[in-house]
Amino acid sequence: MKPGRIVALVAILALAGFLLWSSLGARRATCRVCAEYQGQRNCATASAATEKEAQRSAQSTACGTIARGMAESIMCSNAPPVSVECHRR
């Protein structure tokens, strides 16, 4: 292999490693939230930098499949969740 290709390969691997580390390093909390809306229940899991962000994201995801339209999705997301389990890393 030519030296230029080796340098390019090392640079690409270093960049890929940095991107992976930075994207996974920010996720310090994981929450599983179960939401109920109009008699339907759904659970979802999300990760984020804080428990509050992870919980909000998981509830929004859980509500996305049981609510119809934006207004219902907002109402579902604002309702208290049925259950919340969070873990910090």
PASE-753799 format. One record per atom (N, C-alpha, C, O): residue number from 1; z, y negated, x. Coordinates in steps of 0.2 Angstrom, whole numbers, plus 5000, padded with zeros to 4 digits. Example, Ala and Ser with C-alpha at 12.3 -4.5 7.8 and 13.67 -1.06 7.14 Angstrom:
BEGIN
<site><n>1</n><zz>5039</zz><yy>5028</yy><xx>5066</xx></site>
<site><n>1</n><zz>5039</zz><yy>5022</yy><xx>5062</xx></site>
<site><n>1</n><zz>5039</zz><yy>5016</yy><xx>5066</xx></site>
<site><n>1</n><zz>5042</zz><yy>5017</yy><xx>5071</xx></site>
<site><n>2</n><zz>5035</zz><yy>5011</yy><xx>5064</xx></site>
<site><n>2</n><zz>5036</zz><yy>5005</yy><xx>5068</xx></site>
<site><n>2</n><zz>5039</zz><yy>5000</yy><xx>5064</xx></site>
<site><n>2</n><zz>5040</zz><yy>4994</yy><xx>5067</xx></site>
END
This chain:
BEGIN
<site><n>1</n><zz>5000</zz><yy>5006</yy><xx>5004</xx></site>
<site><n>1</n><zz>5000</zz><yy>5000</yy><xx>5000</xx></site>
<site><n>1</n><zz>5000</zz><yy>4994</yy><xx>5004</xx></site>
<site><n>1</n><zz>5003</zz><yy>4994</yy><xx>5010</xx></site>
<site><n>2</n><zz>4997</zz><yy>4989</yy><xx>5002</xx></site>
<site><n>2</n><zz>4996</zz><yy>4983</yy><xx>5006</xx></site>
<site><n>2</n><zz>5003</zz><yy>4979</yy><xx>5005</xx></site>
<site><n>2</n><zz>5006</zz><yy>4979</yy><xx>5000</xx></site>
<site><n>3</n><zz>5005</zz><yy>4975</yy><xx>5010</xx></site>
<site><n>3</n><zz>5011</zz><yy>4971</yy><xx>5009</xx></site>
<site><n>3</n><zz>5011</zz><yy>4966</yy><xx>5004</xx></site>
<site><n>3</n><zz>5017</zz><yy>4965</yy><xx>5001</xx></site>
<site><n>4</n><zz>5006</zz><yy>4963</yy><xx>5002</xx></site>
<site><n>4</n><zz>5005</zz><yy>4959</yy><xx>4996</xx></site>
<site><n>4</n><zz>5007</zz><yy>4962</yy><xx>4990</xx></site>
<site><n>4</n><zz>5010</zz><yy>4959</yy><xx>4985</xx></site>
<site><n>5</n><zz>5005</zz><yy>4968</yy><xx>4989</xx></site>
<site><n>5</n><zz>5006</zz><yy>4972</yy><xx>4983</xx></site>
<site><n>5</n><zz>5013</zz><yy>4974</yy><xx>4982</xx></site>
<site><n>5</n><zz>5016</zz><yy>4974</yy><xx>4977</xx></site>
<site><n>6</n><zz>5016</zz><yy>4976</yy><xx>4988</xx></site>
<site><n>6</n><zz>5023</zz><yy>4978</yy><xx>4988</xx></site>
<site><n>6</n><zz>5028</zz><yy>4972</yy><xx>4986</xx></site>
<site><n>6</n><zz>5032</zz><yy>4972</yy><xx>4982</xx></site>
<site><n>7</n><zz>5026</zz><yy>4966</yy><xx>4989</xx></site>
<site><n>7</n><zz>5030</zz><yy>4960</yy><xx>4987</xx></site>
<site><n>7</n><zz>5029</zz><yy>4958</yy><xx>4980</xx></site>
<site><n>7</n><zz>5034</zz><yy>4957</yy><xx>4976</xx></site>
<site><n>8</n><zz>5023</zz><yy>4959</yy><xx>4977</xx></site>
<site><n>8</n><zz>5022</zz><yy>4958</yy><xx>4970</xx></site>
<site><n>8</n><zz>5026</zz><yy>4963</yy><xx>4966</xx></site>
<site><n>8</n><zz>5029</zz><yy>4961</yy><xx>4960</xx></site>
<site><n>9</n><zz>5026</zz><yy>4969</yy><xx>4967</xx></site>
<site><n>9</n><zz>5029</zz><yy>4974</yy><xx>4964</xx></site>
<site><n>9</n><zz>5037</zz><yy>4973</yy><xx>4964</xx></site>
<site><n>9</n><zz>5040</zz><yy>4973</yy><xx>4959</xx></site>
<site><n>10</n><zz>5039</zz><yy>4971</yy><xx>4969</xx></site>
<site><n>10</n><zz>5047</zz><yy>4969</yy><xx>4970</xx></site>
<site><n>10</n><zz>5048</zz><yy>4963</yy><xx>4966</xx></site>
<site><n>10</n><zz>5053</zz><yy>4963</yy><xx>4962</xx></site>
<site><n>11</n><zz>5044</zz><yy>4958</yy><xx>4966</xx></site>
<site><n>11</n><zz>5045</zz><yy>4952</yy><xx>4962</xx></site>
<site><n>11</n><zz>5045</zz><yy>4954</yy><xx>4954</xx></site>
<site><n>11</n><zz>5049</zz><yy>4951</yy><xx>4950</xx></site>
<site><n>12</n><zz>5040</zz><yy>4958</yy><xx>4952</xx></site>
<site><n>12</n><zz>5040</zz><yy>4960</yy><xx>4945</xx></site>
<site><n>12</n><zz>5046</zz><yy>4964</yy><xx>4943</xx></site>
<site><n>12</n><zz>5049</zz><yy>4963</yy><xx>4938</xx></site>
<site><n>13</n><zz>5048</zz><yy>4969</yy><xx>4947</xx></site>
<site><n>13</n><zz>5054</zz><yy>4973</yy><xx>4946</xx></site>
<site><n>13</n><zz>5060</zz><yy>4968</yy><xx>4945</xx></site>
<site><n>13</n><zz>5065</zz><yy>4969</yy><xx>4941</xx></site>
<site><n>14</n><zz>5061</zz><yy>4963</yy><xx>4950</xx></site>
<site><n>14</n><zz>5067</zz><yy>4959</yy><xx>4950</xx></site>
<site><n>14</n><zz>5067</zz><yy>4955</yy><xx>4943</xx></site>
<site><n>14</n><zz>5072</zz><yy>4954</yy><xx>4940</xx></site>
<site><n>15</n><zz>5061</zz><yy>4952</yy><xx>4941</xx></site>
<site><n>15</n><zz>5061</zz><yy>4948</yy><xx>4935</xx></site>
<site><n>15</n><zz>5062</zz><yy>4952</yy><xx>4929</xx></site>
<site><n>15</n><zz>5066</zz><yy>4950</yy><xx>4925</xx></site>
<site><n>16</n><zz>5060</zz><yy>4958</yy><xx>4929</xx></site>
<site><n>16</n><zz>5061</zz><yy>4963</yy><xx>4923</xx></site>
<site><n>16</n><zz>5069</zz><yy>4964</yy><xx>4923</xx></site>
<site><n>16</n><zz>5072</zz><yy>4965</yy><xx>4918</xx></site>
<site><n>17</n><zz>5072</zz><yy>4966</yy><xx>4929</xx></site>
<site><n>17</n><zz>5079</zz><yy>4967</yy><xx>4929</xx></site>
<site><n>17</n><zz>5083</zz><yy>4961</yy><xx>4927</xx></site>
<site><n>17</n><zz>5088</zz><yy>4962</yy><xx>4923</xx></site>
<site><n>18</n><zz>5081</zz><yy>4955</yy><xx>4929</xx></site>
<site><n>18</n><zz>5085</zz><yy>4949</yy><xx>4927</xx></site>
<site><n>18</n><zz>5084</zz><yy>4948</yy><xx>4919</xx></site>
<site><n>18</n><zz>5089</zz><yy>4946</yy><xx>4916</xx></site>
<site><n>19</n><zz>5078</zz><yy>4949</yy><xx>4917</xx></site>
<site><n>19</n><zz>5077</zz><yy>4948</yy><xx>4909</xx></site>
<site><n>19</n><zz>5082</zz><yy>4953</yy><xx>4905</xx></site>
<site><n>19</n><zz>5085</zz><yy>4951</yy><xx>4900</xx></site>
<site><n>20</n><zz>5082</zz><yy>4959</yy><xx>4908</xx></site>
<site><n>20</n><zz>5086</zz><yy>4964</yy><xx>4904</xx></site>
<site><n>20</n><zz>5093</zz><yy>4963</yy><xx>4905</xx></site>
<site><n>20</n><zz>5097</zz><yy>4963</yy><xx>4900</xx></site>
<site><n>21</n><zz>5095</zz><yy>4961</yy><xx>4911</xx></site>
<site><n>21</n><zz>5102</zz><yy>4959</yy><xx>4912</xx></site>
<site><n>21</n><zz>5104</zz><yy>4953</yy><xx>4908</xx></site>
<site><n>21</n><zz>5110</zz><yy>4953</yy><xx>4904</xx></site>
<site><n>22</n><zz>5100</zz><yy>4948</yy><xx>4907</xx></site>
<site><n>22</n><zz>5102</zz><yy>4942</yy><xx>4904</xx></site>
<site><n>22</n><zz>5102</zz><yy>4943</yy><xx>4896</xx></site>
<site><n>22</n><zz>5106</zz><yy>4940</yy><xx>4893</xx></site>
<site><n>23</n><zz>5098</zz><yy>4947</yy><xx>4894</xx></site>
<site><n>23</n><zz>5097</zz><yy>4948</yy><xx>4886</xx></site>
<site><n>23</n><zz>5103</zz><yy>4953</yy><xx>4884</xx></site>
<site><n>23</n><zz>5106</zz><yy>4952</yy><xx>4879</xx></site>
<site><n>24</n><zz>5105</zz><yy>4958</yy><xx>4888</xx></site>
<site><n>24</n><zz>5110</zz><yy>4962</yy><xx>4886</xx></site>
<site><n>24</n><zz>5117</zz><yy>4959</yy><xx>4888</xx></site>
<site><n>24</n><zz>5122</zz><yy>4961</yy><xx>4885</xx></site>
<site><n>25</n><zz>5117</zz><yy>4955</yy><xx>4893</xx></site>
<site><n>25</n><zz>5124</zz><yy>4952</yy><xx>4895</xx></site>
<site><n>25</n><zz>5127</zz><yy>4948</yy><xx>4890</xx></site>
<site><n>25</n><zz>5133</zz><yy>4947</yy><xx>4889</xx></site>
<site><n>26</n><zz>5122</zz><yy>4945</yy><xx>4886</xx></site>
<site><n>26</n><zz>5125</zz><yy>4940</yy><xx>4881</xx></site>
<site><n>26</n><zz>5128</zz><yy>4943</yy><xx>4875</xx></site>
<site><n>26</n><zz>5132</zz><yy>4940</yy><xx>4871</xx></site>
<site><n>27</n><zz>5127</zz><yy>4950</yy><xx>4874</xx></site>
<site><n>27</n><zz>5129</zz><yy>4953</yy><xx>4868</xx></site>
<site><n>27</n><zz>5136</zz><yy>4956</yy><xx>4870</xx></site>
<site><n>27</n><zz>5137</zz><yy>4962</yy><xx>4873</xx></site>
<site><n>28</n><zz>5141</zz><yy>4953</yy><xx>4868</xx></site>
<site><n>28</n><zz>5148</zz><yy>4955</yy><xx>4869</xx></site>
<site><n>28</n><zz>5152</zz><yy>4958</yy><xx>4863</xx></site>
<site><n>28</n><zz>5157</zz><yy>4961</yy><xx>4864</xx></site>
<site><n>29</n><zz>5149</zz><yy>4957</yy><xx>4857</xx></site>
<site><n>29</n><zz>5152</zz><yy>4959</yy><xx>4851</xx></site>
<site><n>29</n><zz>5147</zz><yy>4963</yy><xx>4847</xx></site>
<site><n>29</n><zz>5142</zz><yy>4961</yy><xx>4846</xx></site>
<site><n>30</n><zz>5150</zz><yy>4969</yy><xx>4844</xx></site>
<site><n>30</n><zz>5145</zz><yy>4972</yy><xx>4839</xx></site>
<site><n>30</n><zz>5149</zz><yy>4973</yy><xx>4833</xx></site>
<site><n>30</n><zz>5155</zz><yy>4975</yy><xx>4833</xx></site>
<site><n>31</n><zz>5146</zz><yy>4972</yy><xx>4827</xx></site>
<site><n>31</n><zz>5149</zz><yy>4972</yy><xx>4821</xx></site>
<site><n>31</n><zz>5145</zz><yy>4976</yy><xx>4816</xx></site>
<site><n>31</n><zz>5139</zz><yy>4976</yy><xx>4816</xx></site>
<site><n>32</n><zz>5148</zz><yy>4981</yy><xx>4812</xx></site>
<site><n>32</n><zz>5145</zz><yy>4984</yy><xx>4806</xx></site>
<site><n>32</n><zz>5148</zz><yy>4981</yy><xx>4800</xx></site>
<site><n>32</n><zz>5154</zz><yy>4982</yy><xx>4799</xx></site>
<site><n>33</n><zz>5144</zz><yy>4979</yy><xx>4796</xx></site>
<site><n>33</n><zz>5146</zz><yy>4976</yy><xx>4789</xx></site>
<site><n>33</n><zz>5143</zz><yy>4979</yy><xx>4784</xx></site>
<site><n>33</n><zz>5137</zz><yy>4981</yy><xx>4784</xx></site>
<site><n>34</n><zz>5147</zz><yy>4980</yy><xx>4778</xx></site>
<site><n>34</n><zz>5144</zz><yy>4983</yy><xx>4772</xx></site>
<site><n>34</n><zz>5144</zz><yy>4978</yy><xx>4767</xx></site>
<site><n>34</n><zz>5150</zz><yy>4975</yy><xx>4766</xx></site>
<site><n>35</n><zz>5139</zz><yy>4976</yy><xx>4764</xx></site>
<site><n>35</n><zz>5138</zz><yy>4971</yy><xx>4759</xx></site>
<site><n>35</n><zz>5137</zz><yy>4974</yy><xx>4752</xx></site>
<site><n>35</n><zz>5133</zz><yy>4979</yy><xx>4752</xx></site>
<site><n>36</n><zz>5139</zz><yy>4971</yy><xx>4747</xx></site>
<site><n>36</n><zz>5138</zz><yy>4973</yy><xx>4740</xx></site>
<site><n>36</n><zz>5135</zz><yy>4967</yy><xx>4736</xx></site>
<site><n>36</n><zz>5138</zz><yy>4962</yy><xx>4736</xx></site>
<site><n>37</n><zz>5130</zz><yy>4968</yy><xx>4732</xx></site>
<site><n>37</n><zz>5127</zz><yy>4963</yy><xx>4728</xx></site>
<site><n>37</n><zz>5124</zz><yy>4966</yy><xx>4722</xx></site>
<site><n>37</n><zz>5119</zz><yy>4970</yy><xx>4723</xx></site>
<site><n>38</n><zz>5126</zz><yy>4964</yy><xx>4716</xx></site>
<site><n>38</n><zz>5123</zz><yy>4966</yy><xx>4710</xx></site>
<site><n>38</n><zz>5123</zz><yy>4974</yy><xx>4709</xx></site>
<site><n>38</n><zz>5118</zz><yy>4977</yy><xx>4707</xx></site>
<site><n>39</n><zz>5129</zz><yy>4977</yy><xx>4711</xx></site>
<site><n>39</n><zz>5129</zz><yy>4984</yy><xx>4711</xx></site>
<site><n>39</n><zz>5126</zz><yy>4988</yy><xx>4716</xx></site>
<site><n>39</n><zz>5127</zz><yy>4994</yy><xx>4716</xx></site>
<site><n>40</n><zz>5123</zz><yy>4985</yy><xx>4721</xx></site>
<site><n>40</n><zz>5120</zz><yy>4989</yy><xx>4726</xx></site>
<site><n>40</n><zz>5124</zz><yy>4988</yy><xx>4733</xx></site>
<site><n>40</n><zz>5126</zz><yy>4982</yy><xx>4734</xx></site>
<site><n>41</n><zz>5124</zz><yy>4993</yy><xx>4737</xx></site>
<site><n>41</n><zz>5128</zz><yy>4992</yy><xx>4743</xx></site>
<site><n>41</n><zz>5123</zz><yy>4994</yy><xx>4749</xx></site>
<site><n>41</n><zz>5119</zz><yy>4999</yy><xx>4749</xx></site>
<site><n>42</n><zz>5124</zz><yy>4990</yy><xx>4755</xx></site>
<site><n>42</n><zz>5120</zz><yy>4992</yy><xx>4761</xx></site>
<site><n>42</n><zz>5124</zz><yy>4990</yy><xx>4767</xx></site>
<site><n>42</n><zz>5128</zz><yy>4985</yy><xx>4766</xx></site>
<site><n>43</n><zz>5124</zz><yy>4994</yy><xx>4772</xx></site>
<site><n>43</n><zz>5127</zz><yy>4992</yy><xx>4778</xx></site>
<site><n>43</n><zz>5122</zz><yy>4991</yy><xx>4784</xx></site>
<site><n>43</n><zz>5117</zz><yy>4994</yy><xx>4784</xx></site>
<site><n>44</n><zz>5124</zz><yy>4987</yy><xx>4789</xx></site>
<site><n>44</n><zz>5120</zz><yy>4985</yy><xx>4794</xx></site>
<site><n>44</n><zz>5124</zz><yy>4984</yy><xx>4800</xx></site>
<site><n>44</n><zz>5130</zz><yy>4982</yy><xx>4800</xx></site>
<site><n>45</n><zz>5122</zz><yy>4984</yy><xx>4806</xx></site>
<site><n>45</n><zz>5125</zz><yy>4983</yy><xx>4813</xx></site>
<site><n>45</n><zz>5121</zz><yy>4978</yy><xx>4816</xx></site>
<site><n>45</n><zz>5115</zz><yy>4978</yy><xx>4817</xx></site>
<site><n>46</n><zz>5125</zz><yy>4973</yy><xx>4820</xx></site>
<site><n>46</n><zz>5122</zz><yy>4968</yy><xx>4824</xx></site>
<site><n>46</n><zz>5126</zz><yy>4967</yy><xx>4830</xx></site>
<site><n>46</n><zz>5132</zz><yy>4968</yy><xx>4830</xx></site>
<site><n>47</n><zz>5123</zz><yy>4964</yy><xx>4835</xx></site>
<site><n>47</n><zz>5127</zz><yy>4962</yy><xx>4841</xx></site>
<site><n>47</n><zz>5125</zz><yy>4955</yy><xx>4843</xx></site>
<site><n>47</n><zz>5120</zz><yy>4952</yy><xx>4841</xx></site>
<site><n>48</n><zz>5130</zz><yy>4952</yy><xx>4845</xx></site>
<site><n>48</n><zz>5130</zz><yy>4944</yy><xx>4847</xx></site>
<site><n>48</n><zz>5135</zz><yy>4943</yy><xx>4852</xx></site>
<site><n>48</n><zz>5139</zz><yy>4947</yy><xx>4854</xx></site>
<site><n>49</n><zz>5135</zz><yy>4936</yy><xx>4854</xx></site>
<site><n>49</n><zz>5140</zz><yy>4934</yy><xx>4860</xx></site>
<site><n>49</n><zz>5147</zz><yy>4934</yy><xx>4857</xx></site>
<site><n>49</n><zz>5151</zz><yy>4935</yy><xx>4861</xx></site>
<site><n>50</n><zz>5148</zz><yy>4932</yy><xx>4850</xx></site>
<site><n>50</n><zz>5154</zz><yy>4932</yy><xx>4847</xx></site>
<site><n>50</n><zz>5155</zz><yy>4937</yy><xx>4841</xx></site>
<site><n>50</n><zz>5149</zz><yy>4939</yy><xx>4838</xx></site>
<site><n>51</n><zz>5161</zz><yy>4938</yy><xx>4839</xx></site>
<site><n>51</n><zz>5161</zz><yy>4943</yy><xx>4833</xx></site>
<site><n>51</n><zz>5159</zz><yy>4939</yy><xx>4827</xx></site>
<site><n>51</n><zz>5156</zz><yy>4942</yy><xx>4823</xx></site>
<site><n>52</n><zz>5160</zz><yy>4933</yy><xx>4827</xx></site>
<site><n>52</n><zz>5158</zz><yy>4929</yy><xx>4821</xx></site>
<site><n>52</n><zz>5151</zz><yy>4929</yy><xx>4820</xx></site>
<site><n>52</n><zz>5148</zz><yy>4930</yy><xx>4814</xx></site>
<site><n>53</n><zz>5147</zz><yy>4928</yy><xx>4825</xx></site>
<site><n>53</n><zz>5140</zz><yy>4928</yy><xx>4825</xx></site>
<site><n>53</n><zz>5137</zz><yy>4935</yy><xx>4824</xx></site>
<site><n>53</n><zz>5132</zz><yy>4936</yy><xx>4820</xx></site>
<site><n>54</n><zz>5140</zz><yy>4940</yy><xx>4827</xx></site>
<site><n>54</n><zz>5138</zz><yy>4947</yy><xx>4825</xx></site>
<site><n>54</n><zz>5139</zz><yy>4949</yy><xx>4818</xx></site>
<site><n>54</n><zz>5135</zz><yy>4952</yy><xx>4815</xx></site>
<site><n>55</n><zz>5145</zz><yy>4947</yy><xx>4815</xx></site>
<site><n>55</n><zz>5147</zz><yy>4948</yy><xx>4808</xx></site>
<site><n>55</n><zz>5142</zz><yy>4945</yy><xx>4804</xx></site>
<site><n>55</n><zz>5139</zz><yy>4948</yy><xx>4799</xx></site>
<site><n>56</n><zz>5140</zz><yy>4938</yy><xx>4805</xx></site>
<site><n>56</n><zz>5136</zz><yy>4935</yy><xx>4801</xx></site>
<site><n>56</n><zz>5129</zz><yy>4938</yy><xx>4801</xx></site>
<site><n>56</n><zz>5125</zz><yy>4939</yy><xx>4796</xx></site>
<site><n>57</n><zz>5126</zz><yy>4940</yy><xx>4807</xx></site>
<site><n>57</n><zz>5120</zz><yy>4943</yy><xx>4808</xx></site>
<site><n>57</n><zz>5120</zz><yy>4950</yy><xx>4804</xx></site>
<site><n>57</n><zz>5115</zz><yy>4951</yy><xx>4801</xx></site>
<site><n>58</n><zz>5125</zz><yy>4954</yy><xx>4805</xx></site>
<site><n>58</n><zz>5125</zz><yy>4960</yy><xx>4801</xx></site>
<site><n>58</n><zz>5125</zz><yy>4960</yy><xx>4794</xx></site>
<site><n>58</n><zz>5122</zz><yy>4963</yy><xx>4790</xx></site>
<site><n>59</n><zz>5129</zz><yy>4955</yy><xx>4791</xx></site>
<site><n>59</n><zz>5129</zz><yy>4954</yy><xx>4784</xx></site>
<site><n>59</n><zz>5122</zz><yy>4951</yy><xx>4781</xx></site>
<site><n>59</n><zz>5120</zz><yy>4953</yy><xx>4776</xx></site>
<site><n>60</n><zz>5119</zz><yy>4947</yy><xx>4785</xx></site>
<site><n>60</n><zz>5112</zz><yy>4944</yy><xx>4783</xx></site>
<site><n>60</n><zz>5107</zz><yy>4950</yy><xx>4783</xx></site>
<site><n>60</n><zz>5103</zz><yy>4950</yy><xx>4778</xx></site>
<site><n>61</n><zz>5108</zz><yy>4954</yy><xx>4788</xx></site>
<site><n>61</n><zz>5103</zz><yy>4960</yy><xx>4788</xx></site>
<site><n>61</n><zz>5105</zz><yy>4965</yy><xx>4782</xx></site>
<site><n>61</n><zz>5100</zz><yy>4968</yy><xx>4779</xx></site>
<site><n>62</n><zz>5111</zz><yy>4966</yy><xx>4781</xx></site>
<site><n>62</n><zz>5113</zz><yy>4971</yy><xx>4775</xx></site>
<site><n>62</n><zz>5111</zz><yy>4968</yy><xx>4769</xx></site>
<site><n>62</n><zz>5108</zz><yy>4972</yy><xx>4764</xx></site>
<site><n>63</n><zz>5111</zz><yy>4961</yy><xx>4768</xx></site>
<site><n>63</n><zz>5109</zz><yy>4958</yy><xx>4762</xx></site>
<site><n>63</n><zz>5102</zz><yy>4958</yy><xx>4761</xx></site>
<site><n>63</n><zz>5099</zz><yy>4958</yy><xx>4755</xx></site>
<site><n>64</n><zz>5098</zz><yy>4958</yy><xx>4766</xx></site>
<site><n>64</n><zz>5091</zz><yy>4958</yy><xx>4766</xx></site>
<site><n>64</n><zz>5087</zz><yy>4963</yy><xx>4762</xx></site>
<site><n>64</n><zz>5082</zz><yy>4962</yy><xx>4759</xx></site>
<site><n>65</n><zz>5090</zz><yy>4969</yy><xx>4762</xx></site>
<site><n>65</n><zz>5087</zz><yy>4974</yy><xx>4758</xx></site>
<site><n>65</n><zz>5090</zz><yy>4975</yy><xx>4751</xx></site>
<site><n>65</n><zz>5086</zz><yy>4979</yy><xx>4747</xx></site>
<site><n>66</n><zz>5095</zz><yy>4972</yy><xx>4749</xx></site>
<site><n>66</n><zz>5098</zz><yy>4973</yy><xx>4742</xx></site>
<site><n>66</n><zz>5097</zz><yy>4966</yy><xx>4738</xx></site>
<site><n>66</n><zz>5098</zz><yy>4967</yy><xx>4732</xx></site>
<site><n>67</n><zz>5095</zz><yy>4961</yy><xx>4741</xx></site>
<site><n>67</n><zz>5094</zz><yy>4955</yy><xx>4737</xx></site>
<site><n>67</n><zz>5087</zz><yy>4953</yy><xx>4737</xx></site>
<site><n>67</n><zz>5083</zz><yy>4955</yy><xx>4741</xx></site>
<site><n>68</n><zz>5085</zz><yy>4950</yy><xx>4731</xx></site>
<site><n>68</n><zz>5078</zz><yy>4949</yy><xx>4730</xx></site>
<site><n>68</n><zz>5077</zz><yy>4941</yy><xx>4731</xx></site>
<site><n>68</n><zz>5080</zz><yy>4937</yy><xx>4727</xx></site>
<site><n>69</n><zz>5073</zz><yy>4939</yy><xx>4736</xx></site>
<site><n>69</n><zz>5072</zz><yy>4932</yy><xx>4736</xx></site>
<site><n>69</n><zz>5077</zz><yy>4928</yy><xx>4741</xx></site>
<site><n>69</n><zz>5082</zz><yy>4931</yy><xx>4742</xx></site>
<site><n>70</n><zz>5075</zz><yy>4922</yy><xx>4742</xx></site>
<site><n>70</n><zz>5080</zz><yy>4918</yy><xx>4747</xx></site>
<site><n>70</n><zz>5086</zz><yy>4916</yy><xx>4743</xx></site>
<site><n>70</n><zz>5092</zz><yy>4917</yy><xx>4747</xx></site>
<site><n>71</n><zz>5086</zz><yy>4914</yy><xx>4737</xx></site>
<site><n>71</n><zz>5092</zz><yy>4912</yy><xx>4734</xx></site>
<site><n>71</n><zz>5097</zz><yy>4918</yy><xx>4733</xx></site>
<site><n>71</n><zz>5103</zz><yy>4917</yy><xx>4735</xx></site>
<site><n>72</n><zz>5095</zz><yy>4924</yy><xx>4731</xx></site>
<site><n>72</n><zz>5099</zz><yy>4930</yy><xx>4731</xx></site>
<site><n>72</n><zz>5102</zz><yy>4932</yy><xx>4738</xx></site>
<site><n>72</n><zz>5108</zz><yy>4934</yy><xx>4738</xx></site>
<site><n>73</n><zz>5098</zz><yy>4931</yy><xx>4743</xx></site>
<site><n>73</n><zz>5100</zz><yy>4933</yy><xx>4749</xx></site>
<site><n>73</n><zz>5105</zz><yy>4928</yy><xx>4752</xx></site>
<site><n>73</n><zz>5110</zz><yy>4931</yy><xx>4755</xx></site>
<site><n>74</n><zz>5105</zz><yy>4922</yy><xx>4750</xx></site>
<site><n>74</n><zz>5110</zz><yy>4917</yy><xx>4752</xx></site>
<site><n>74</n><zz>5116</zz><yy>4919</yy><xx>4749</xx></site>
<site><n>74</n><zz>5122</zz><yy>4919</yy><xx>4752</xx></site>
<site><n>75</n><zz>5116</zz><yy>4920</yy><xx>4742</xx></site>
<site><n>75</n><zz>5122</zz><yy>4922</yy><xx>4738</xx></site>
<site><n>75</n><zz>5125</zz><yy>4928</yy><xx>4741</xx></site>
<site><n>75</n><zz>5131</zz><yy>4928</yy><xx>4741</xx></site>
<site><n>76</n><zz>5121</zz><yy>4933</yy><xx>4742</xx></site>
<site><n>76</n><zz>5124</zz><yy>4939</yy><xx>4745</xx></site>
<site><n>76</n><zz>5127</zz><yy>4938</yy><xx>4752</xx></site>
<site><n>76</n><zz>5133</zz><yy>4940</yy><xx>4753</xx></site>
<site><n>77</n><zz>5124</zz><yy>4934</yy><xx>4756</xx></site>
<site><n>77</n><zz>5127</zz><yy>4933</yy><xx>4763</xx></site>
<site><n>77</n><zz>5133</zz><yy>4929</yy><xx>4762</xx></site>
<site><n>77</n><zz>5138</zz><yy>4929</yy><xx>4767</xx></site>
<site><n>78</n><zz>5134</zz><yy>4925</yy><xx>4757</xx></site>
<site><n>78</n><zz>5140</zz><yy>4920</yy><xx>4756</xx></site>
<site><n>78</n><zz>5146</zz><yy>4924</yy><xx>4753</xx></site>
<site><n>78</n><zz>5152</zz><yy>4922</yy><xx>4753</xx></site>
<site><n>79</n><zz>5145</zz><yy>4930</yy><xx>4750</xx></site>
<site><n>79</n><zz>5150</zz><yy>4934</yy><xx>4747</xx></site>
<site><n>79</n><zz>5154</zz><yy>4938</yy><xx>4752</xx></site>
<site><n>79</n><zz>5151</zz><yy>4939</yy><xx>4757</xx></site>
<site><n>80</n><zz>5160</zz><yy>4939</yy><xx>4751</xx></site>
<site><n>80</n><zz>5164</zz><yy>4943</yy><xx>4755</xx></site>
<site><n>80</n><zz>5162</zz><yy>4950</yy><xx>4756</xx></site>
<site><n>80</n><zz>5160</zz><yy>4953</yy><xx>4751</xx></site>
<site><n>81</n><zz>5161</zz><yy>4952</yy><xx>4763</xx></site>
<site><n>81</n><zz>5159</zz><yy>4959</yy><xx>4764</xx></site>
<site><n>81</n><zz>5164</zz><yy>4964</yy><xx>4761</xx></site>
<site><n>81</n><zz>5170</zz><yy>4963</yy><xx>4760</xx></site>
<site><n>82</n><zz>5161</zz><yy>4970</yy><xx>4760</xx></site>
<site><n>82</n><zz>5165</zz><yy>4976</yy><xx>4757</xx></site>
<site><n>82</n><zz>5169</zz><yy>4978</yy><xx>4763</xx></site>
<site><n>82</n><zz>5175</zz><yy>4980</yy><xx>4762</xx></site>
<site><n>83</n><zz>5166</zz><yy>4979</yy><xx>4769</xx></site>
<site><n>83</n><zz>5170</zz><yy>4981</yy><xx>4775</xx></site>
<site><n>83</n><zz>5166</zz><yy>4978</yy><xx>4781</xx></site>
<site><n>83</n><zz>5161</zz><yy>4977</yy><xx>4781</xx></site>
<site><n>84</n><zz>5171</zz><yy>4977</yy><xx>4786</xx></site>
<site><n>84</n><zz>5169</zz><yy>4974</yy><xx>4793</xx></site>
<site><n>84</n><zz>5172</zz><yy>4978</yy><xx>4798</xx></site>
<site><n>84</n><zz>5178</zz><yy>4979</yy><xx>4798</xx></site>
<site><n>85</n><zz>5168</zz><yy>4981</yy><xx>4803</xx></site>
<site><n>85</n><zz>5171</zz><yy>4984</yy><xx>4809</xx></site>
<site><n>85</n><zz>5168</zz><yy>4981</yy><xx>4815</xx></site>
<site><n>85</n><zz>5162</zz><yy>4981</yy><xx>4816</xx></site>
<site><n>86</n><zz>5172</zz><yy>4978</yy><xx>4819</xx></site>
<site><n>86</n><zz>5169</zz><yy>4974</yy><xx>4825</xx></site>
<site><n>86</n><zz>5172</zz><yy>4977</yy><xx>4831</xx></site>
<site><n>86</n><zz>5178</zz><yy>4979</yy><xx>4832</xx></site>
<site><n>87</n><zz>5168</zz><yy>4977</yy><xx>4837</xx></site>
<site><n>87</n><zz>5170</zz><yy>4980</yy><xx>4843</xx></site>
<site><n>87</n><zz>5168</zz><yy>4975</yy><xx>4848</xx></site>
<site><n>87</n><zz>5162</zz><yy>4973</yy><xx>4848</xx></site>
<site><n>88</n><zz>5172</zz><yy>4973</yy><xx>4853</xx></site>
<site><n>88</n><zz>5171</zz><yy>4969</yy><xx>4859</xx></site>
<site><n>88</n><zz>5169</zz><yy>4973</yy><xx>4865</xx></site>
<site><n>88</n><zz>5172</zz><yy>4979</yy><xx>4866</xx></site>
<site><n>89</n><zz>5164</zz><yy>4971</yy><xx>4869</xx></site>
<site><n>89</n><zz>5163</zz><yy>4975</yy><xx>4875</xx></site>
<site><n>89</n><zz>5166</zz><yy>4972</yy><xx>4881</xx></site>
<site><n>89</n><zz>5165</zz><yy>4974</yy><xx>4886</xx></site>
END
